Amino acid sequence: MSLLRATSTTPSPDGKPRRFVFVLLENFTLLSFASALECLRIANRVTGKPSYDWTMIGEGGATMSCSAGTQFQLDGDLGDLTRDDVLVMCGGMDIQDATTKKLLGWLRREARKGLPVVGLCTAAHTLAKAGLLDGKKATIHWENQDSFSEEFDEVELTKSVFVVDGNRMTTAGGTSSIDLMLKIIADDHGEEIANAVADQQIYSSIRTDQDTQRLSVPTRIGVRHPKLSQVIQIMETNIEEPISPSILAKDVGMSTRQLERLFRRYLNRSPKRYYMELRLQKARNLLMQTDMSVINVALACGFASPSHFSKCYRAHYNTTPYRERGSQSARLSI
């Protein structure tokens, strides 16, 4: 594994650069972090002056590994920041494990200073755990949305690529860091500078906080049929209380038999089977990402009894929910 260290810009004689403090959490996502950092570097080049400065810190102050295994040399431990700093939490895999009590205590203390706090990728979980998103809008990677919704019902979760709510900012991960940073750069230096930064990155489709993070249903399933897409969208938003195929068919103006044929033709499975797979996928996310009991997971995914849930889960994943939870716990303890 290689060892990398960030370099920052030299302070400008005409004014102090805006400093971004990147807090790297264990198993952070490299793409989200690098996308944000590159925007700052290129902004300095485009403006022709050190408009931004940055540093990397983390718990322990020595090194931190990203989810790809590469280690980064940190510039320091969790220390005191100023109101002028922008605090950027960089999350990734196993965010619950990376969100330690020490980190939460430090984050709460620094946030009380009133500085902007950003959560990249899954770091919205850390911000929410610290109580920094209570009563605010936020986003998180789509794979973590189910577990986040179950744990933090006081946060208004959206499916946007990024969200800015006051001095709290969150992104969905991946290249959404670019979109947020371009907005920040535009606010600081104007749209022309932000567009120039995007051009340097060959980033031709700048997204706003109105854009959603996942592909549309037709793109995801590879089928462009409006009624099929509509039914799937209804299914995805009604997991806890599943709707019968007959009602689904009626909602889109067709018979149950027509709906069955539609699913068989395009997805090679019945509506009931497809719905079951959606529910089991959510159940697996909750088992892997939360401490919810198996019974509560079953109820959250529309199963009336744990035994029926376990039977369906085993048939689909070839293991029981209890063993799935056990294997996840064993993996995190390694």
C-alpha positions as CSV (number, residue, x, y, z in Angstrom):
1,M,0.0,0.0,0.0
2,S,1.3,3.4,-0.9
3,L,1.5,6.3,1.4
4,L,0.2,9.7,0.2
5,R,0.3,13.1,1.7
6,A,-1.7,16.2,0.6
7,T,0.0,19.5,-0.1
8,S,-1.7,22.8,0.4
9,T,-1.5,26.2,-1.3
10,T,0.7,29.1,0.0
11,P,-1.2,31.9,1.7
12,S,-1.9,34.8,-0.6
13,P,-0.4,38.2,0.3
14,D,-3.7,39.8,-0.8
15,G,-5.9,37.8,1.5
16,K,-6.2,34.6,3.4
17,P,-7.3,31.5,1.4
18,R,-10.4,29.8,2.5
19,R,-9.3,26.6,4.4
20,F,-11.0,23.3,4.0
21,V,-10.3,20.7,6.7
22,F,-10.8,17.2,5.4
23,V,-11.5,14.7,8.1
24,L,-10.8,11.2,6.7
25,L,-12.7,8.4,8.3
26,E,-11.6,4.8,8.2
27,N,-12.5,3.2,4.8
28,F,-13.4,6.6,3.3
29,T,-14.3,6.7,-0.4
30,L,-11.4,7.9,-2.4
31,L,-13.5,9.2,-5.3
32,S,-15.6,11.5,-3.2
33,F,-12.6,12.9,-1.4
34,A,-10.4,13.3,-4.5
35,S,-13.3,14.9,-6.5
36,A,-13.7,17.6,-3.8
37,L,-10.0,18.2,-3.4
38,E,-9.3,18.5,-7.2
39,C,-12.0,21.2,-7.5
40,L,-10.1,23.3,-5.0
41,R,-6.8,22.7,-6.6
42,I,-8.1,23.6,-10.1
43,A,-9.9,26.7,-8.7
44,N,-6.6,28.0,-7.5
45,R,-5.2,27.5,-10.9
46,V,-8.2,29.1,-12.7
47,T,-8.3,32.2,-10.4
48,G,-4.5,32.5,-10.6
49,K,-4.1,32.8,-6.8
50,P,-4.4,30.6,-3.7
51,S,-8.1,31.0,-3.2
52,Y,-8.3,27.8,-1.2
53,D,-6.1,26.0,1.2
54,W,-6.6,22.5,2.7
55,T,-5.4,20.0,5.2
56,M,-6.2,16.4,6.0
57,I,-6.7,15.3,9.6
58,G,-8.2,12.2,11.3
59,E,-8.5,10.3,14.5
60,G,-5.0,9.4,15.7
61,G,-3.3,11.9,13.4
62,A,-1.1,9.3,11.7
63,T,-2.5,7.6,8.7
64,M,-5.9,6.7,7.3
65,S,-6.9,4.1,4.8
66,C,-9.5,4.6,2.1
67,S,-11.8,1.7,1.0
68,A,-9.4,0.9,-1.9
69,G,-6.7,0.1,0.7
70,T,-4.4,3.1,0.0
71,Q,-3.1,4.8,3.1
72,F,-2.9,8.6,3.4
73,Q,-0.5,10.4,5.7
74,L,-2.5,12.8,7.8
75,D,-1.5,16.4,8.6
76,G,-2.7,16.0,12.2
77,D,-5.1,14.7,14.8
78,L,-8.6,16.1,15.5
79,G,-7.7,19.5,16.7
80,D,-9.2,23.0,17.2
81,L,-10.7,24.7,14.1
82,T,-11.8,28.3,13.5
83,R,-15.1,29.7,12.4
84,D,-13.5,30.5,9.0
85,D,-12.7,26.9,8.3
86,V,-14.9,24.5,6.3
87,L,-15.1,21.1,7.9
88,V,-15.5,18.3,5.5
89,M,-16.2,14.8,6.8
90,C,-15.2,12.1,4.3
91,G,-17.1,8.8,4.8
92,G,-17.2,5.5,3.0
93,M,-17.6,1.9,3.9
94,D,-18.6,0.7,7.4
95,I,-19.6,4.2,8.4
96,Q,-21.2,3.1,11.7
97,D,-17.9,1.5,12.8
98,A,-15.9,4.6,11.7
99,T,-18.2,6.9,13.7
100,T,-16.5,6.6,17.1
101,K,-17.5,8.3,20.3
102,K,-14.3,10.4,20.2
103,L,-15.0,11.6,16.7
104,L,-18.6,12.5,17.6
105,G,-17.6,14.5,20.7
106,W,-15.0,16.4,18.7
107,L,-17.5,17.0,15.8
108,R,-20.2,18.4,18.2
109,R,-17.7,20.7,19.9
110,E,-16.3,22.1,16.6
111,A,-19.8,22.5,15.1
112,R,-20.8,24.7,18.0
113,K,-18.4,27.3,16.6
114,G,-20.8,27.9,13.7
115,L,-18.5,26.8,10.9
116,P,-19.9,25.1,7.8
117,V,-19.9,21.3,8.0
118,V,-19.9,19.0,5.0
119,G,-20.6,15.3,4.8
120,L,-19.3,13.5,1.7
121,C,-20.8,10.1,0.7
122,T,-21.9,8.2,3.9
123,A,-20.6,10.9,6.3
124,A,-24.1,12.2,6.5
125,H,-24.6,9.3,9.0
126,T,-21.8,10.8,11.2
127,L,-23.4,14.3,11.0
128,A,-26.8,12.9,11.9
129,K,-25.4,10.8,14.7
130,A,-23.8,13.9,16.2
131,G,-27.3,15.6,16.0
132,L,-26.1,18.2,13.4
133,L,-28.8,17.4,10.9
134,D,-31.8,17.4,13.2
135,G,-34.7,19.2,11.5
136,K,-32.6,19.7,8.3
137,K,-32.7,18.3,4.8
138,A,-29.9,15.9,3.9
139,T,-28.8,13.2,1.4
140,I,-26.7,10.1,1.5
141,H,-25.6,7.4,-0.9
142,W,-28.7,5.6,-2.2
143,E,-27.4,2.3,-0.8
144,N,-27.5,3.7,2.7
145,Q,-30.9,5.5,2.5
146,D,-32.9,2.7,4.0
147,S,-30.8,2.4,7.1
148,F,-30.5,6.2,7.5
149,S,-34.3,6.6,7.3
150,E,-34.8,4.0,10.0
151,E,-32.3,5.5,12.4
152,F,-32.7,9.2,11.9
153,D,-36.4,10.1,11.4
154,E,-35.7,13.6,12.6
155,V,-33.8,14.3,9.4
156,E,-35.6,15.1,6.1
157,L,-33.8,12.7,3.8
158,T,-33.9,13.5,0.1
159,K,-32.6,11.6,-3.0
160,S,-30.7,14.6,-4.4
161,V,-27.1,14.4,-5.5
162,F,-26.3,17.1,-2.8
163,V,-28.2,19.2,-0.3
164,V,-27.3,22.6,1.2
165,D,-29.4,23.5,4.3
166,G,-27.9,26.5,6.0
167,N,-24.3,25.7,7.0
168,R,-24.9,21.9,6.7
169,M,-24.0,20.3,3.4
170,T,-24.3,16.6,2.4
171,T,-23.6,14.7,-0.8
172,A,-24.6,11.3,-2.2
173,G,-21.0,10.2,-2.8
174,G,-19.0,9.6,-6.0
175,T,-18.8,12.5,-8.3
176,S,-21.6,14.4,-6.5
177,S,-18.7,16.0,-4.5
178,I,-17.8,17.9,-7.7
179,D,-21.3,19.3,-8.0
180,L,-21.3,20.6,-4.4
181,M,-17.8,22.1,-4.7
182,L,-18.7,23.8,-8.0
183,K,-21.7,25.4,-6.2
184,I,-19.4,26.6,-3.4
185,I,-16.8,27.9,-5.9
186,A,-19.6,29.7,-7.8
187,D,-20.9,31.3,-4.6
188,D,-17.3,32.4,-3.8
189,H,-16.1,33.5,-7.2
190,G,-18.9,33.4,-9.7
191,E,-20.4,31.0,-12.3
192,E,-17.7,31.7,-14.8
193,I,-14.9,30.4,-12.5
194,A,-17.0,27.4,-11.5
195,N,-17.7,26.5,-15.2
196,A,-13.9,26.9,-15.9
197,V,-13.2,24.4,-13.1
198,A,-15.7,22.0,-14.6
199,D,-14.2,22.3,-18.0
200,Q,-10.8,21.5,-16.7
201,Q,-12.2,18.2,-15.3
202,I,-14.1,17.4,-18.6
203,Y,-17.2,17.6,-16.4
204,S,-19.9,18.6,-18.9
205,S,-23.1,18.0,-17.0
206,I,-23.1,20.1,-13.8
207,R,-25.9,18.9,-11.5
208,T,-27.9,21.0,-9.0
209,D,-29.5,20.0,-5.7
210,Q,-32.7,19.4,-7.8
211,D,-31.1,16.4,-9.5
212,T,-31.6,12.9,-8.1
213,Q,-28.7,10.6,-7.6
214,R,-30.0,7.3,-9.0
215,L,-30.7,6.5,-12.7
216,S,-34.3,6.7,-13.7
217,V,-36.3,3.4,-13.5
218,P,-36.3,2.9,-17.3
219,T,-32.5,3.3,-17.4
220,R,-31.9,1.0,-14.4
221,I,-34.1,-1.8,-15.7
222,G,-33.2,-1.3,-19.4
223,V,-36.8,-1.0,-20.4
224,R,-38.7,2.1,-21.6
225,H,-42.3,1.3,-20.9
226,P,-44.1,4.1,-19.0
227,K,-46.6,1.9,-17.2
228,L,-44.0,-0.6,-16.1
229,S,-41.8,2.2,-14.8
230,Q,-44.8,3.7,-12.9
231,V,-45.6,0.4,-11.2
232,I,-42.0,-0.1,-10.2
233,Q,-41.9,3.4,-8.7
234,I,-45.0,2.7,-6.7
235,M,-43.4,-0.6,-5.5
236,E,-40.2,1.1,-4.4
237,T,-42.1,3.7,-2.3
238,N,-44.4,1.1,-0.6
239,I,-42.0,-1.5,0.9
240,E,-43.3,-1.5,4.4
241,E,-46.9,-2.0,3.3
242,P,-46.8,-3.9,0.0
243,I,-49.6,-3.2,-2.5
244,S,-51.4,-6.2,-4.2
245,P,-50.8,-6.7,-8.0
246,S,-54.5,-6.1,-8.6
247,I,-54.4,-2.6,-7.0
248,L,-51.1,-1.8,-8.8
249,A,-52.7,-2.7,-12.1
250,K,-55.8,-0.6,-11.4
251,D,-53.6,2.4,-10.4
252,V,-52.0,2.4,-13.9
253,G,-55.1,1.6,-15.8
254,M,-54.7,-2.0,-16.8
255,S,-55.9,-5.4,-15.8
256,T,-54.0,-7.8,-13.5
257,R,-53.4,-10.1,-16.4
258,Q,-52.0,-7.3,-18.5
259,L,-49.7,-6.4,-15.6
260,E,-48.5,-10.0,-15.3
261,R,-47.8,-10.2,-19.0
262,L,-45.9,-6.9,-18.9
263,F,-43.5,-8.1,-16.1
264,R,-43.0,-11.5,-17.8
265,R,-42.2,-9.9,-21.1
266,Y,-39.7,-7.3,-19.9
267,L,-38.4,-8.6,-16.6
268,N,-38.9,-12.4,-16.9
269,R,-40.7,-12.6,-13.5
270,S,-44.1,-11.9,-12.0
271,P,-44.9,-8.6,-10.3
272,K,-45.2,-10.5,-7.0
273,R,-41.7,-11.9,-7.5
274,Y,-40.2,-8.6,-8.5
275,Y,-41.8,-6.9,-5.5
276,M,-40.5,-9.6,-3.2
277,E,-36.9,-9.0,-4.5
278,L,-37.2,-5.3,-3.8
279,R,-38.3,-6.0,-0.2
280,L,-35.6,-8.5,0.4
281,Q,-33.0,-6.2,-1.0
282,K,-34.0,-3.5,1.5
283,A,-34.0,-6.1,4.2
284,R,-30.5,-7.1,3.4
285,N,-29.4,-3.4,3.5
286,L,-30.9,-3.0,6.9
287,L,-29.4,-6.2,8.3
288,M,-25.9,-5.2,7.0
289,Q,-26.0,-1.5,7.9
290,T,-28.1,-1.2,11.1
291,D,-28.5,-2.8,14.5
292,M,-32.2,-3.3,14.0
293,S,-33.5,-6.6,15.3
294,V,-34.4,-9.2,12.7
295,I,-38.1,-8.9,13.7
296,N,-38.1,-5.1,13.1
297,V,-36.3,-5.5,9.8
298,A,-39.0,-8.0,8.8
299,L,-41.8,-5.5,9.7
300,A,-40.0,-2.6,8.0
301,C,-40.0,-4.7,4.8
302,G,-43.6,-5.8,4.8
303,F,-43.3,-9.3,6.4
304,A,-46.0,-10.2,8.9
305,S,-43.9,-12.7,10.7
306,P,-40.2,-13.4,11.2
307,S,-40.7,-17.0,10.1
308,H,-42.1,-16.0,6.7
309,F,-39.3,-13.4,6.4
310,S,-36.7,-16.0,7.2
311,K,-38.1,-18.5,4.7
312,C,-38.2,-15.9,1.8
313,Y,-34.8,-14.6,2.7
314,R,-33.2,-18.1,2.7
315,A,-34.8,-18.9,-0.6
316,H,-33.4,-15.8,-2.3
317,Y,-30.0,-15.4,-0.6
318,N,-29.3,-19.0,0.4
319,T,-28.8,-18.0,4.1
320,T,-31.0,-16.9,7.0
321,P,-31.3,-13.3,8.2
322,Y,-29.7,-14.3,11.5
323,R,-26.6,-15.8,9.7
324,E,-26.4,-12.7,7.5
325,R,-26.3,-10.5,10.5
326,G,-23.8,-12.8,12.2
327,S,-21.5,-12.8,9.2
328,Q,-21.6,-9.0,9.0
329,S,-20.7,-8.7,12.7
330,A,-17.8,-11.2,12.3
331,R,-16.5,-9.2,9.3
332,L,-16.5,-5.9,11.1
333,S,-14.6,-7.4,14.1
334,I,-11.7,-8.6,12.0
